[in-house]
Amino acid sequence: MASERIGDWTKEELKAYILEVIEERLQQGFSYTQESDNRSPKEVFESIQKNRLKRKPGQPSTLQMLREDRDR
């Protein structure tokens, strides 16, 4: 690639770079999961349920807050 800045690259140069990165990651066995996390999907779901934040009594819902912001 001739340029040092990605913003100066041509569309073809950018495509070639993206394909290069993808190929590297595929060769390395790139994983989107943490290797130390050997939990089953059920265990992950249960953890999410257990650690979910709950609204305090009288606290507006997310939808109510979005509507308030929109109406400002």
Sequence and secondary structure as in RCSB ss.txt:
>XXXX:A:sequence
MASERIGDWTKEELKAYILEVIEERLQQGFSYTQESDNRSPKEVFESIQKNRLKRKPGQPSTLQMLREDRDR
>XXXX:A:secstr
   SSGGGS HHHHHHHHHHHHHHHHHTT  SS TT    HHHHHHHHHHH     TT   HHHHHHHHHH 
